[in-house]
């Protein structure tokens, strides 16, 4: 029996392009109170799976990835992230959750929790931010750029394109 697990990361906390209009490092700049962002994030990971049947399976996973912004050099460009989570299919109804941490070159970080329901809805909860991201709120639209083939059994790869807005409290 062949299984292909697909971890779709709706990663709204990963990258923020602040509409600064300047290309270059933004680490020392002050964030505007609100703005727009756009980025592409890509990741790879390892899954530990129970493959009971096509409609009954479960897995835990860990993945790491990177973010590039449009335009390049704006806030969150070249950030890294990692996520841990679980997914399961019980009678073909897929659900799961994961927690993701993203970090910029200054060491400031964001933490988010995601829940995936069997009806395809994703609930995103901004949990915390450090440094310049403390109190940030974000809204986003995500386009899954996959699927990508697994390079090795038990692994997965993927990318998203995301656009949205942010606001500081």
Number of C-alpha atoms within 10 A of each C-alpha: 6 7 12 12 17 17 21 17 22 23 26 24 26 29 31 27 25 23 18 17 10 13 11 12 14 18 16 7 10 9 17 12 11 16 17 17 25 25 25 22 26 18 20 18 19 17 22 13 17 12 15 11 14 14 14 15 19 20 17 17 19 19 20 18 20 21 23 24 23 16 18 16 17 26 29 27 26 18 22 22 24 19 21 17 19 20 23 22 19 15 11 13 13 18 19 19 18 19 19 24 21 25 21 19 14 12 11 15 22 23 21 20 20 20 18 21 15 14 9 10 10 16 12 20 16 17 16 17 20 14 11 16 17 15 14 19 17 19 14 16 13 17 14 15 14 13 13 11 12 16 10 8 10 15 19 24 21 21 23 20 19 22 19 18 18 19 17 15 10
